[in-house]
Amino acid sequence: MATLPSVSYSLTVRLELDGRGSAVGSLTNAVEHVGGLITALDVASSGHERIRIDVTCAARDTDHAQAIVDALGALEGVVVHKVSDRTFLLHIGGKIEMKSKVSLRNRDELSMAYTPGVARVSQAIAANPADARRLTIKRNSVAVVTDGSAVLGLGNIGPQAAMPVMEGKAALFKRFADIDAWPIALDTQDMDEIVGTVKAIAPGFGGINLEDISAPRCFEVEERLREVLDIPVFHDDQHGTAIVVLAALRNALRVVKKNLGEVRIAMSGAGAAGTAILKLLMHAGASDVIVCDVHGAVYQGRGDTDPNLSWIADNTNPAGYTGDLKGAVSGADVFIGVSAPNVLGGEDIAEMNQDPVIFALANPEPEVDPEVAHLHASVVATGRSDYPNQINNVLVFPGFFRGLLDAQSHHVDANMMVAAADALADTVTEGERGPHYVIPSVFHTDLAQQVAAAVREVAVSGRSGE
């Protein structure tokens, strides 16, 4: 599958060249000749004989970006002065900051915000610790915690390399739900140390968002933290993905006029995301599911299963299918992939039931080429931003945590997740819904607020029923 130029590989090249008009035109031809895309031409300075121009281009990857620079530098009379990677420029100094919400203009304000006035507030919290949710940043703060072991499909790159991703997550929390999120990158991949550290810092936060922790450790880390903390713990790689998949699948099945409880689902991937998707779909009513990993279908008695795969074997694949992924897909209504690229071809999709739904979510290369899948499937979704129906966790986690914080919830449960998925699905109206629009844009008006309201309602009603 060919990769198109993307703003993710955007560069600005400062050039000096002859001031003749034809020279400028040669820049465009040179970039287009090597497959680049010019997005802007800006004159930085101009003289009688020479001009300086900033050429901003989109490339496919870093090697392609260098090919563009080389092509420009090879033009007669052109001198390359500076090359700037716009993505790196955006990250210089980090992407977030801490700002005071109160002014400190005089001694009176200083005395209330800090000593001596702050002492009375601290005493009030000591007498009633629950007041911390009302009188401190705990009310609106989430810790985004990682050990850097499974970052963005890059693998185990460590806590420092994970920080730009965690900062981005924090920026999204603020942009879409006005939540103050703090990147916490832990220099350990020992489960006991992770659990102990998060437990120790938890008093300052209203929720914990676990991020990019590798499976199967992520399952135990989340479970243990939920047992010891009185604030909600949410592993976005698992549950955020699961919620968006359920929302998109609800609308996709509406498009093809099928019901979740009646369709046959074939899944590729039994890791953190795959297991969470499976459990949420089953909680929402799915009953006929076959899950495959690299060794084929997961079934009772396979013999190489860990505790997670054993749970899958005990709760899915009722007919005891023992074959490979291609056989599992044959005759299925829905395929959901969170695994590896190019594990299926068009001939496999053609063997599915009428009006199949394909969610090929491996990134950046899906399990099946979306262009090929569209030849046979009624609805196709991917994890990519350059195709319709992008399954993107940012659709849910800001609003989900907004609802949890507003409700002062102490936990996360599957009912909240289903409510979030339903709210997300329902933002796409009946008039809007179609094969290429089963999930809204991340910039959809009031999306986070609608998800938050649904989660808040379930959290409050659940607490009142305790």
N, C-alpha and C positions, 0 to 999 in steps of 0.2 A: 504494500500500500504506500503510495507516494506521499511524502510529507510536504505540506505547503509552507511557504515562508510565514513566520509568526512573529508577533511583537515580543514574544518571550526571548527571541534572539534578535533584538533590535540594536543597531549600532549607528553612531553618528561619526562620519569621517570628515575631518577638516582638510580641505584641499586648496592649493593655490594653482591657478591656471591662467592661461591667456584670456584676456577680456573679450575676445571675439564671441559672437553669439553662437557660432557653430561648435565652439569648444564645450559650451554648456550642454548642448544636445548630445555630444559624445559620451557624457557621463551617464545619461539615461540608457543609451544603447549598450554601454559596457556592463552595467548592472543587470539589465534584462538578458543580455547574452549568456550570463552565468546563472540565470534563474532567480535572481534577487528581485526585490520589489522596493522601489523608491517611494517613501511616504512623505518626504519633505525635502525641498531645496531652499536653503536660506543663505543669503549673501551676508557674510560676516564683516567684510570690508571691501572697498573697491577703489582702484586707482586707474590711471589712464591706460596702463599696459596690462596690469595683472589684477585679478580679483581673488578673494578668498570666499569659498563656499562651504557650508556645512551640509553634507549629504546624509540624510537619515534613511536607512534601509532596513527592511525585514529580511531575515535569513532563515534557513531551515534548521541549522545547528551551528556549532562553533567552527567546524571545518568549512562550512559554506560561507560563514561570515568572513573568514580569512580569504577565501577565494574571491569574494566581492572586493575586499581591500586590494588584493593583488591585481585584479582586473582594472581597478581605477588607477592604481599606481603605474600600470603598464602603459597608460595612454601618453602619447607624446605631449610634452610640455606640462604635464600634471605632476605636482609635488604633494605627497601625502604628509601632512604635518602632525596630525593627532587622530587617534581612533579611540572612541569612547563607547563602552558597552552600556547602553542605557539601563539595563536591568541592574548591573553592578552599581551604577550611579545612584539608583533609587535606594539601594541598601546601605549606602555609606552612613556610618554613625547609627545604624539601626532604624527601624520604621515606627517606633512608638516612643512615648515620653510620659513622665509623670508631671501633672500640673495640679497646683492647689485650687480647690473649689472655693476657697474663702480668701478675701483680701486681707493683707497684713500691712495696712497703711499707717498705723499708729500704735502707740503703746497699749491702748485699751484692747484693740483687736488681737495683738500679740499675747496679752495676758489671758484672753479667753481661749485662744487657739492652743496656747501652750501654758507654761507655768505662770501663775499659780492656778488659774481657772480650770485647767484640764484635770486637776486632781479630783475635783468633785465628780466629774464624769467617770473617771477610772474607778472611784469608790462605788458609784452606782452600779457599774458593771460587775465589780467584785461581789456586790451583794446580790445581784441578779444577772448571771452570765448570759441569759437569753437576750438581755438588752444590747449585747454586742451587735446583733443583727440590725438594731435600730440606730445605734449611736456610733458605729464605725464603718469602715469601708467593706466590712464583711457583708453588709447589706447588698452590695452590688459588685462583688469581686469573685472571680473564678481563677483558679490556678490551672494553667495549661502545662501538664507535667509529662516529660519524656525522658527516656534514657538513651535516645538516639539509635535504637537497635533496629528500627524498621522504617526508615524515613522515605516517604514519597516514592516507594519502589526502588530507592537507591540502596536499601539494605542497611547494614550496621555501620553507619558512618560516625557515630559517637555524638556526645552531647553538644560540643561546640559547633559542629557542622549542622546540627539540628536547630540551632537557635534562630536562623533566618526564617525557618518554617514556623517555629513557635511564635515569633514576632508577627508573622503574617496572620496567623490564627488570631492573635490578640487584636490586631488591627481590624479584622473582620467582625469580631465580637463587638467592638466599639462602633464600627460603621453601621452595622445592621440592627443592633439591639441596645446600644448605649451601655454596654457592660464593660467594666474595667477588668481586663484579663491580663494575667502576669505570666510570662514565660518562665518556667522552672525546669532547667536542664540538669539532670542528675548525673554525676560522674560515677555511676555504678550501674551494673546490670544484675546485681544480686537481688533476688526477690525480697528477702528479709530486709535488706537495707532500703530498698525502694518503699516498701510498706511502712517501715519505721520512720523514714524521712517525711513522707507525705503526712503520716499521722501527726508528726511533731509540728509541721507548719500549718496544719488544717485550721487552727483557731482564727487565722487571719482571713479565711475565705468562706464564701457562701456555697461554693461548689468546686468539685475537682473534675477537670477534663483530662483524661488520660489520652496520650497521643503518641503514635508511632512507637509502640512497644511491641516487640515481636511475639508471635504465637509460638508455643502455647502458654508462655509465661504471662501474657496479658490477661488470660482468663483468671489465673490464680491471684494476680495482683488486684484486679478489680474485685473479685469475690472477697478477698481478705479485707480490703479497704472498706467495702460496704458493710462488713460485719463490725468494724471498730469505729467508724465515723458516724456522726449525726448530721452530716451534710450529704447531698446527692453526689454520687460518683458515676461518671459517664465516660465510656471508652468510645470516642467518636469514630474511630476506624471500624469498630463493630456496629454500634447502635445508630450512629448518624447515617452510615451507609444503608443500614437495614430500613430505617424509616423512609428515606428517599426512594429506595427501591419499592417498598410497599405502596407508597403514594403513586409513583409512576405506574406501577402494575395495575393498581385499581383503575386508573384512567385508561390504560392500554386495553384492559379487558372490557371496559365500557365501549371502547371503539369497536372491538371485534365481537361484542355482544356475548361474552362468556363470563362465567362466575368463578371466583377464586376457589370455592369449595369443590368445584367439579373438574377443573383443568388438571392435566398432568404436567408436572414441572420437572425438567432436567437441569441440574446444577453442576457447574464445573468449579471446584474450589471448596475445600473443607477447612480453611484456615479461620482466622478471627472474623473477617467480614462475612465469609460464606456461612459460618455457623450462626452468626447473629441474624443474618438474613433469613436463614432457614427457620430459626426459632420464632422470629417475629411473624413470618408468613404463616406458620402453623398456628400460632396464637390467634391470628386474624382469620383462620378458617381453612387454610390449605391442608390437604390430606394425602394427596398422591404425589410424592416427591422422590426422585432418585438423585442422590448426591454422588459425584465422582471426584476422585483426586487423581494424582499422577499414576496410581496403580489401577485405576478403573473404578467401577461402582463400589460403594461402601455397603456392605451387607453383613448380616449376622453370620459369624463363623469364618470371616475372612482370615483371621489369624494374625494380622499385623497392626491391629488397631490400638491406639492409645485411649485414655478415658474419654476424650472428646469424640473421637471416631466411633467409640463404642456406643456413646449416647446416640449419635446419628444412626448407627446400624440398628439400634433398638427401636427407633422412632420413625424411620422412613423405609422406603423400598419394600412395601408390603408383599410384593410378589417374589421377592428374593432374587432380583436380577443380578447376575454376576459378571456381565460383560463390560465392554469399554464405553467411553463417552459417546461415540458415534451411535452405538446401539441404543443407549439411553435416550438420545435425542430423537431417534426414529419413533414417530407416532406421538411425540410430546406436543403439547400446545404452547408451552413456554420454555425458553432457554434462558438461564441466568448464569453468566460467567464472571467470576472474580478470581481468575487464575493466571493463564499464560496466553501469549499471542498465538494466533493462527492454529488453533487446535481443531477448528471446523472449517469446512468449505461450503460452497454453494450447494453441492450435491447432498450434503447432510441436512441443510435447512429445507431442501426440497422434499425430504422424507418425513418432515413433521406434519402434524395435522393441518387442516385447512385454516387459513388466517393465523399463522403462527406469530408469536411475540418474541423478539430477540433482545435481550439485555446483555450486550458484550462489553463488559466494564473494565477489562484489563487496560492499563494505560502505560505508555501511549499507544501501544499496538493491541487492538482488541482481539478477542478469541476468534472472530471471523471478520473479514473485511466488510465494513458497513455498506459499501457500494454493492458488494456481492449479496449480502444479506437482504438488501432492499429488493432484489430481483425476485425473492421468494416469500419474504415476510411482510405482514401487514403493518407492524410497528417495530421500529428498531431504535434502541437507546444505547448510548455509549457513555464513557467517562470523559470524552473529549469535548472541547469547546467549539470545534469547527464542524460539528454535526448537530442536527436537531436532537432534542430530548437528552440533554446532558445530565447525568446523575452526579450531582455535586453536593457534598455534605454541607456547604455553606447555605444551602436552602433551608436547613433545619436547625443546626446547632445554636445559632444566635437566639432564635425565637424559643427554642426548647429551654435553654438556660434562663432566658428572660422570664418564662412562665414559672420555672422552678424557684428562682430568686424572689419573684413577686409573691409566690405562695409560701415562702419561707419553708420550702419542703425539706424533709430530712432524708429522702431517698428517691430513687428512680425505679419505676416498674413498667411492665409491658403494656399496661393499660394507658399510661401516659404516652408511650411510643405510638400506639395505634391511634390515639387521639391526635397526636402531632401529624401522623401520616394522613389521616382523614382531612385535617384542616389544610394540609399542603395540597392534597389532591383537589379539594373543593375550591381552591383559588383559581383553578382552571374551570371556567364556566362551560355549560353544555354547548353554548354557541361557539366557544373558542376551541373546544376539544376536538382533536383529530389525529391522524397517524403521525404527524410531525410536531404535535404540541400536546404531550401528555403530562408535562411537568413545566412549571412556570420558570421565567427568568429569575436569576438571583436579585435583580433589581425591580421585581414586581412590587408595586405599591402595597404597603401594609402587610407584606408577606410575613415578616417576623412577628408582627403584632397579632396576626390571626393564629399562628402556631402557638404563640405565648398564651393567648386567651384559652385555647383548647387544653393546653397542658396545665395551666393554672386551675381551670375548672375541675379537672380530674384530681389534681393534687389536693385541692381544698376539700372536695367531696370525699376523697379517701380518708383524709385526716378527721373529718367530722364523723365518719363511720367507725373510727377506731374505738 
